[in-house]
Amino acid sequence: MQASSAVSSILNSKSDLISPQQVDADYGIPERTQAVWRCTNRYGWRDMAIHVGRLIRYKRPDIEAWLESRRGPQK
């Protein structure tokens, strides 16, 4: 029961869940690149992915935190 309530809470926060297409549109990371990174778990993308049936979703805060971690030193 605890696992199903965790899934329900994730799915109920729809505004935070975004599709690979939305990641492409909002952040400029092509869907094909995301698929390769998920498959190989490059940069932890498999760990960030939420699988709902055959659909893939990401939490927007996870993507933004990943982008922030990739920033170089500010000059």
C-alpha positions as CSV (number, residue, x, y, z in Angstrom):
1,M,0.0,0.0,0.0
2,Q,2.8,2.4,0.8
3,A,4.3,2.1,-2.7
4,S,0.9,2.8,-4.4
5,S,0.4,5.9,-2.2
6,A,3.9,7.1,-3.3
7,V,3.0,6.6,-6.9
8,S,-0.3,8.4,-6.4
9,S,1.3,11.4,-4.8
10,I,3.8,11.7,-7.7
11,L,1.0,11.4,-10.3
12,N,-1.2,13.9,-8.4
13,S,1.5,16.6,-8.7
14,K,1.0,16.9,-12.4
15,S,2.5,20.4,-12.7
16,D,5.8,19.0,-11.6
17,L,5.8,16.1,-14.0
18,I,7.0,16.8,-17.5
19,S,7.4,14.7,-20.6
20,P,10.6,14.3,-22.7
21,Q,8.9,16.5,-25.3
22,Q,8.5,19.3,-22.7
23,V,12.1,18.9,-21.5
24,D,13.2,19.4,-25.2
25,A,10.9,22.4,-25.6
26,D,11.7,24.0,-22.2
27,Y,15.4,23.2,-21.8
28,G,16.7,22.3,-25.3
29,I,17.8,18.7,-24.5
30,P,16.6,16.7,-27.6
31,E,14.4,13.7,-26.9
32,R,16.8,11.3,-28.6
33,T,19.6,12.5,-26.4
34,Q,17.4,12.0,-23.3
35,A,16.7,8.4,-24.5
36,V,20.4,7.6,-24.9
37,W,21.2,9.1,-21.5
38,R,18.3,7.1,-19.9
39,C,19.4,3.9,-21.5
40,T,23.0,4.2,-20.4
41,N,22.1,6.1,-17.1
42,R,24.5,8.8,-18.2
43,Y,24.4,11.7,-15.8
44,G,21.8,9.8,-13.7
45,W,19.0,10.2,-16.2
46,R,17.6,6.7,-15.7
47,D,17.4,7.5,-12.0
48,M,15.5,10.7,-12.7
49,A,13.0,9.1,-15.0
50,I,9.5,8.1,-13.7
51,H,7.9,5.3,-15.8
52,V,4.1,5.3,-15.9
53,G,3.3,2.3,-18.1
54,R,5.3,3.1,-21.2
55,L,5.3,6.8,-20.6
56,I,8.4,8.6,-19.3
57,R,8.0,11.6,-17.0
58,Y,10.5,13.7,-15.1
59,K,10.1,16.0,-12.1
60,R,10.8,19.5,-13.2
61,P,12.8,20.3,-10.0
62,D,15.0,17.2,-10.7
63,I,15.8,18.5,-14.3
64,E,16.5,22.0,-13.0
65,A,18.7,20.7,-10.2
66,W,20.6,18.6,-12.7
67,L,21.1,21.6,-15.0
68,E,22.3,23.7,-12.0
69,S,24.8,21.0,-11.1
70,R,26.2,21.1,-14.7
71,R,26.9,24.8,-14.6
72,G,30.6,25.8,-14.6
73,P,32.1,28.2,-12.3
74,Q,30.7,31.7,-12.5
75,K,33.2,34.5,-13.4
